[in-house]
Amino acid sequence: MSDKFKNVTEAQLKDYIKTIFLEVGLPENDASIVSNLMTEADMLGVDTHGVFRLPQYVKRLIAGGINKTPNISIVRERSAMALLNGDNAMGHLVMEKAANIAVAKAKDHGVAWVGANSSNHAGPASLYARIPLKEDMIGIYVAVGSSNHVPPWGGTDLLLSTNPIAISIPSMKRPPIVLDMATTVAAYGKVKEKLQRKEEMPVGWMIDKEGKPLTDPSKSSEGFLLPIGEAKGYGLALMFGILAGTLNGAAFGKAVVDFNADAKSFTNTGHFIIAVDIAAFTDVDQFKRNIDDVWAQMKGSNVLPGFDEVRLPGERSNNLFNERKKNGIPIHDNLKQALDQLSEQLNTKKIY
């Protein structure tokens, strides 16, 4: 571990995050849910979407950009679907509820789709795709990103976000296969992390408005993120935005509010979660054994020069989770400084 990092335990991190949220007025149960989910993000190695985001969440809570005491409710419902109004709650609370509703409905109907509007940034996509795993279900999650950093392919107007997708599939003896990806080469959170750590971005993440590589994260506002697969990534971002945003009555396109720059405005973030009950399609144990076979086939592939192994989606996160369970979660010095400033502002204990 670099001397720029110091580890904290899972319990330390949960307690710190919860203490901060209680201090700014989240109810006890809500503070517990959000702190658990944010800590899970860090445990899984999604360092740009865990405690890293805490200062921004607190800023919005204090400024009134997020409702501290929401009434998250179902506003439309049929047997295998529901639409939630998040009442401007923390996105974690909205999507944790949405995922649990989807699981319950899928038990009865085999599959369920639950959308949400009037929500906020909810952390990494995989958090919610993983919830159906606990019931031997497949989870699919999509969200409209919380700021626009991508133009339509061939354009220059920032009308799209990273619009992430996550898909989780259970196995028998292997870790679950969990895809968690943005529709851009890099999520904007990685740009923010590079800025905080005073590191350059790799070529290929962003370009400026003249089409030249942009590697200075402090100048990210002068350019835009590149979609994966060029026009194909643009197409995915567009379609995901329509499904998670427009279909749910949530913000999309010009209506998206940059929550990084605006702490007060209603973001009306949209998401959806799909739960698929494997038992409705096939024998669950046999399916999970088949996924173990998929693991073996992928891992058994001959590798190209320069590669040590073939990895499956979610394998790195699983390894990091186990490693961090044992050794703790690394906190970068610059992140520690930002968290200390937050603790001093709120007159609460520091993370360590």
C-alpha positions as a printed NumPy array, in Angstrom:
array([[  0.   ,   0.   ,   0.   ],
       [  1.344,   3.429,  -0.987],
       [  2.161,   5.872,   1.79 ],
       [ -0.544,   8.088,   0.25 ],
       [ -3.17 ,   5.712,   1.618],
       [ -4.239,   4.566,   5.061],
       [ -6.73 ,   1.759,   5.653],
       [ -9.915,   1.945,   7.707],
       [-12.132,  -0.989,   8.64 ],
       [-15.542,  -1.603,   7.138],
       [-17.138,  -0.892,  10.523],
       [-15.184,   2.374,  10.904],
       [-16.32 ,   3.598,   7.518],
       [-19.98 ,   2.711,   8.088],
       [-19.97 ,   4.433,  11.458],
       [-18.265,   7.553,  10.088],
       [-20.675,   7.936,   7.172],
       [-23.717,   7.3  ,   9.353],
       [-22.535,   9.845,  11.938],
       [-22.212,  12.491,   9.228],
       [-25.679,  11.8  ,   7.835],
       [-27.27 ,  11.872,  11.274],
       [-25.575,  15.196,  11.931],
       [-27.125,  16.777,   8.826],
       [-30.6  ,  15.446,   9.613],
       [-31.172,  12.081,   7.952],
       [-33.398,   9.807,  10.073],
       [-31.628,   6.912,  11.813],
       [-32.881,   4.146,   9.529],
       [-32.2  ,   6.113,   6.354],
       [-28.69 ,   7.013,   7.532],
       [-28.022,   3.309,   8.171],
       [-29.241,   2.228,   4.731],
       [-27.202,   4.839,   2.885],
       [-24.044,   4.323,   4.962],
       [-24.254,   0.555,   4.393],
       [-24.617,   0.981,   0.628],
       [-21.855,   3.582,   0.367],
       [-19.504,   1.376,   2.385],
       [-20.362,  -1.592,   0.171],
       [-19.324,   0.498,  -2.828],
       [-15.897,   1.06 ,  -1.271],
       [-15.634,  -2.581,  -0.223],
       [-16.216,  -3.584,  -3.852],
       [-13.478,  -1.228,  -5.017],
       [-15.76 ,   1.378,  -6.602],
       [-13.785,   4.099,  -4.859],
       [-15.276,   6.921,  -6.938],
       [-18.814,   6.186,  -5.719],
       [-18.482,   5.462,  -1.999],
       [-17.272,   7.782,   0.751],
       [-15.613,   9.866,  -1.979],
       [-19.097,  11.241,  -2.719],
       [-19.956,  12.103,   0.885],
       [-18.989,  15.826,   0.796],
       [-21.158,  16.392,  -2.282],
       [-24.137,  14.571,  -0.752],
       [-23.809,  16.6  ,   2.453],
       [-23.539,  19.831,   0.484],
       [-26.821,  19.046,  -1.289],
       [-28.55 ,  17.957,   1.926],
       [-27.564,  21.186,   3.689],
       [-28.495,  23.372,   0.701],
       [-31.89 ,  21.718,   0.343],
       [-31.104,  19.96 ,  -2.917],
       [-32.05 ,  16.61 ,  -1.35 ],
       [-35.124,  15.952,   0.805],
       [-34.031,  14.658,   4.224],
       [-37.436,  13.22 ,   5.175],
       [-38.992,  11.937,   1.947],
       [-42.115,   9.905,   1.329],
       [-40.996,   7.442,  -1.367],
       [-44.191,   6.086,  -2.918],
       [-45.56 ,   3.953,  -5.731],
       [-47.436,   6.189,  -8.169],
       [-48.163,   3.63 , -10.909],
       [-48.399,  -0.125, -10.558],
       [-49.366,  -3.309, -12.353],
       [-48.655,  -6.907, -11.47 ],
       [-45.07 ,  -7.017, -12.744],
       [-44.121,  -3.335, -12.699],
       [-44.138,  -0.237, -10.554],
       [-43.115,   3.385, -10.837],
       [-41.753,   5.113,  -7.745],
       [-41.754,   8.813,  -6.964],
       [-38.616,   9.276,  -4.885],
       [-39.781,  12.608,  -3.405],
       [-36.267,  13.976,  -4.001],
       [-34.738,  11.464,  -1.563],
       [-31.19 ,  10.197,  -1.485],
       [-30.951,   7.986,  -4.552],
       [-29.713,   5.075,  -2.451],
       [-33.001,   5.   ,  -0.534],
       [-35.09 ,   5.16 ,  -3.698],
       [-33.269,   2.377,  -5.51 ],
       [-32.911,   0.103,  -2.483],
       [-36.697,   0.25 ,  -2.168],
       [-37.181,  -0.184,  -5.918],
       [-34.926,  -3.26 ,  -5.988],
       [-36.779,  -4.88 ,  -3.1  ],
       [-40.138,  -4.236,  -4.79 ],
       [-38.805,  -5.744,  -8.023],
       [-37.629,  -8.873,  -6.192],
       [-40.994,  -9.315,  -4.455],
       [-42.903,  -8.922,  -7.712],
       [-40.561, -11.258,  -9.593],
       [-41.254, -14.005,  -7.056],
       [-44.892, -13.888,  -8.125],
       [-44.531, -13.111, -11.817],
       [-41.089, -14.361, -12.889],
       [-39.836, -10.934, -13.885],
       [-40.471,  -7.378, -12.691],
       [-39.474,  -3.893, -13.851],
       [-39.499,  -0.999, -11.374],
       [-38.72 ,   2.541, -12.482],
       [-38.161,   5.682, -10.445],
       [-38.252,   9.435, -10.865],
       [-37.673,  12.349,  -8.493],
       [-34.52 ,  10.63 ,  -7.235],
       [-30.844,  11.569,  -6.905],
       [-27.378,  10.126,  -7.489],
       [-27.36 ,   6.608,  -6.011],
       [-23.741,   5.471,  -6.151],
       [-22.514,   2.62 ,  -8.364],
       [-24.966,   0.735, -10.539],
       [-23.852,  -2.669,  -9.28 ],
       [-25.185,  -2.019,  -5.758],
       [-28.754,  -2.439,  -6.971],
       [-28.164,  -5.101,  -9.607],
       [-26.66 ,  -7.205,  -6.802],
       [-29.763,  -7.064,  -4.567],
       [-31.698,  -9.698,  -6.599],
       [-28.701, -12.049,  -6.294],
       [-29.693, -12.704,  -2.678],
       [-32.883, -14.382,  -3.955],
       [-31.222, -16.316,  -6.811],
       [-32.366, -13.749,  -9.33 ],
       [-30.691, -11.848, -12.138],
       [-30.552,  -8.077, -11.618],
       [-30.417,  -5.384, -14.314],
       [-30.046,  -1.709, -13.383],
       [-29.825,   1.442, -15.523],
       [-29.679,   5.113, -14.539],
       [-29.488,   8.544, -16.086],
       [-26.182,  10.009, -14.93 ],
       [-26.199,  13.046, -12.674],
       [-24.516,  15.45 , -15.096],
       [-24.119,  15.711, -18.862],
       [-20.569,  15.242, -20.135],
       [-21.223,  13.633, -23.524],
       [-22.513,  15.095, -26.818],
       [-24.501,  13.071, -29.339],
       [-22.067,  11.379, -31.722],
       [-20.86 ,  13.995, -34.194],
       [-22.141,  16.892, -32.078],
       [-20.658,  19.185, -29.437],
       [-23.641,  20.024, -27.184],
       [-23.508,  18.159, -23.866],
       [-26.859,  16.374, -23.919],
       [-25.989,  12.945, -22.518],
       [-24.454,  11.502, -19.395],
       [-22.485,   8.352, -18.661],
       [-25.832,   6.504, -18.213],
       [-24.495,   3.322, -16.563],
       [-25.772,  -0.231, -16.679],
       [-25.169,  -3.129, -14.306],
       [-26.155,  -6.78 , -14.759],
       [-25.651,  -9.414, -12.066],
       [-25.838, -13.188, -12.558],
       [-25.449, -15.726,  -9.72 ],
       [-23.238, -18.818,  -9.855],
       [-22.86 , -21.902,  -7.672],
       [-19.232, -21.945,  -6.478],
       [-17.791, -18.974,  -8.308],
       [-18.432, -15.293,  -7.541],
       [-21.413, -13.799,  -9.36 ],
       [-20.771, -12.342, -12.79 ],
       [-21.43 ,  -8.617, -12.364],
       [-21.063,  -6.162, -15.215],
       [-20.982,  -2.526, -14.056],
       [-20.097,  -0.045, -16.768],
       [-20.66 ,   3.452, -17.982],
       [-21.483,   4.083, -21.623],
       [-18.353,   6.25 , -21.714],
       [-14.729,   5.118, -21.746],
       [-14.431,   6.381, -18.16 ],
       [-17.066,   7.369, -15.627],
       [-16.941,  11.051, -14.664],
       [-16.284,  10.018, -11.075],
       [-12.879,   8.797, -12.22 ],
       [-12.164,  12.261, -13.587],
       [-13.092,  13.761, -10.211],
       [-10.867,  11.225,  -8.456],
       [ -7.92 ,  12.102, -10.724],
       [ -8.497,  15.776,  -9.917],
       [ -8.514,  15.152,  -6.176],
       [ -5.348,  13.054,  -6.388],
       [ -3.654,  15.604,  -8.704],
       [ -3.089,  12.951, -11.368],
       [ -3.383,  13.184, -15.152],
       [ -6.095,  11.338, -17.03 ],
       [ -5.092,   8.736, -19.602],
       [ -5.394,   9.688, -23.25 ],
       [ -8.721,   8.411, -24.545],
       [-10.948,   9.406, -21.63 ],
       [-11.768,  12.926, -22.823],
       [-11.196,  15.239, -25.762],
       [-11.505,  19.011, -26.01 ],
       [-13.913,  20.791, -28.322],
       [-11.337,  20.717, -31.1  ],
       [-11.063,  16.954, -30.872],
       [ -7.669,  16.902, -29.158],
       [ -6.888,  14.637, -26.176],
       [ -7.644,  16.227, -22.789],
       [ -5.613,  14.825, -19.899],
       [ -5.774,  17.62 , -17.292],
       [ -8.793,  16.854, -15.046],
       [ -8.95 ,  20.485, -13.902],
       [ -9.903,  21.387, -17.483],
       [-12.62 ,  18.762, -17.837],
       [-15.252,  21.481, -18.317],
       [-13.462,  22.434, -21.537],
       [-14.158,  19.077, -23.174],
       [-16.262,  15.96 , -23.017],
       [-16.112,  12.281, -22.22 ],
       [-15.785,   9.829, -25.083],
       [-18.447,   7.144, -25.505],
       [-17.4  ,   3.505, -25.69 ],
       [-17.345,   2.206, -29.247],
       [-17.884,   5.68 , -30.697],
       [-21.402,   5.875, -32.199],
       [-22.407,   2.595, -30.484],
       [-21.733,   4.045, -27.031],
       [-23.72 ,   7.143, -27.97 ],
       [-26.589,   4.908, -29.02 ],
       [-26.526,   3.031, -25.711],
       [-26.411,   6.268, -23.699],
       [-29.358,   7.607, -25.683],
       [-31.52 ,   4.502, -25.3  ],
       [-30.666,   4.003, -21.62 ],
       [-31.491,   7.653, -20.997],
       [-34.886,   7.259, -22.626],
       [-35.673,   4.089, -20.643],
       [-34.445,   5.379, -17.269],
       [-35.354,   9.02 , -17.778],
       [-38.081,   9.801, -20.306],
       [-40.155,   6.654, -19.674],
       [-40.188,   7.366, -15.931],
       [-40.995,  11.061, -16.214],
       [-37.451,  11.852, -15.029],
       [-34.878,  14.292, -16.39 ],
       [-33.079,  13.548, -19.662],
       [-31.124,  15.602, -22.189],
       [-31.184,  19.339, -21.522],
       [-33.263,  18.795, -18.366],
       [-30.438,  16.984, -16.524],
       [-29.049,  19.071, -13.642],
       [-25.314,  18.898, -12.95 ],
       [-25.334,  17.833,  -9.308],
       [-21.58 ,  18.435,  -9.133],
       [-22.045,  22.154,  -9.765],
       [-25.548,  22.782,  -8.393],
       [-26.359,  21.891,  -4.785],
       [-29.89 ,  23.302,  -4.66 ],
       [-31.824,  22.405,  -7.79 ],
       [-34.171,  19.425,  -8.025],
       [-32.354,  16.856, -10.189],
       [-35.287,  14.49 , -10.882],
       [-32.871,  11.623, -11.506],
       [-34.329,   8.535, -13.156],
       [-33.418,   4.863, -12.769],
       [-34.904,   1.422, -13.293],
       [-34.255,  -2.051, -11.93 ],
       [-35.312,  -5.39 , -13.416],
       [-35.398,  -8.589, -11.374],
       [-35.529, -11.92 , -13.214],
       [-36.423, -15.018, -11.196],
       [-34.274, -17.836, -12.581],
       [-36.702, -20.413, -11.189],
       [-39.345, -19.159, -13.617],
       [-37.114, -20.21 , -16.529],
       [-35.089, -23.19 , -15.376],
       [-33.778, -25.157, -12.41 ],
       [-31.851, -22.694, -10.271],
       [-29.047, -25.014,  -9.162],
       [-28.461, -26.285, -12.686],
       [-28.344, -22.72 , -14.002],
       [-25.783, -21.742, -11.364],
       [-23.669, -24.811, -12.199],
       [-23.849, -23.787, -15.846],
       [-22.555, -20.341, -14.904],
       [-19.657, -22.06 , -13.116],
       [-18.96 , -23.795, -16.436],
       [-19.01 , -20.422, -18.201],
       [-16.434, -19.229, -15.674],
       [-14.224, -22.234, -16.393],
       [-14.463, -21.74 , -20.156],
       [-13.621, -18.036, -19.999],
       [-10.777, -18.53 , -17.511],
       [ -9.435, -21.436, -19.565],
       [ -8.982, -19.345, -22.682],
       [ -5.465, -18.919, -24.054],
       [ -4.273, -15.372, -23.391],
       [ -2.856, -12.748, -25.692],
       [  0.7  , -11.476, -25.17 ],
       [  0.674,  -8.823, -22.452],
       [ -2.202, -10.429, -20.53 ],
       [ -1.723, -12.543, -17.406],
       [ -5.24 , -13.993, -17.422],
       [ -8.791, -13.623, -18.64 ],
       [-11.02 , -11.974, -16.048],
       [-14.79 , -11.997, -15.811],
       [-16.907,  -8.962, -14.947],
       [-17.099,  -8.644, -11.174],
       [-14.047, -10.812, -10.493],
       [-11.87 ,  -7.856,  -9.511],
       [-14.604,  -6.456,  -7.257],
       [-15.024,  -9.798,  -5.545],
       [-11.28 , -10.074,  -4.942],
       [-11.135,  -6.533,  -3.593],
       [-14.12 ,  -7.155,  -1.33 ],
       [-12.381, -10.15 ,   0.229],
       [ -9.084,  -8.292,   0.519],
       [-10.702,  -5.238,   2.101],
       [-12.733,  -7.402,   4.463],
       [ -9.406,  -8.638,   5.777],
       [ -7.171,  -5.578,   5.535],
       [ -9.505,  -2.587,   5.415],
       [-10.456,   0.09 ,   2.886],
       [ -7.679,   2.403,   1.605],
       [ -8.336,   6.135,   2.021],
       [ -6.153,   8.445,  -0.054],
       [ -4.517,  11.345,   1.806],
       [ -6.327,  13.92 ,  -0.344],
       [ -9.678,  12.242,   0.314],
       [ -8.859,  12.165,   4.031],
       [ -8.231,  15.906,   3.885],
       [-11.622,  16.523,   2.252],
       [-13.357,  14.321,   4.831],
       [-11.538,  16.064,   7.678],
       [-12.794,  19.414,   6.394],
       [-16.305,  17.975,   6.379],
       [-15.918,  16.705,   9.952],
       [-14.639,  20.088,  11.103],
       [-17.526,  21.864,   9.346],
       [-20.052,  19.648,  11.139],
       [-18.108,  19.341,  14.399],
       [-18.082,  15.561,  14.241],
       [-15.359,  12.966,  14.756],
       [-12.888,  12.385,  11.937],
       [-12.69 ,   9.157,  10.011],
       [ -9.406,   8.381,  11.831]])
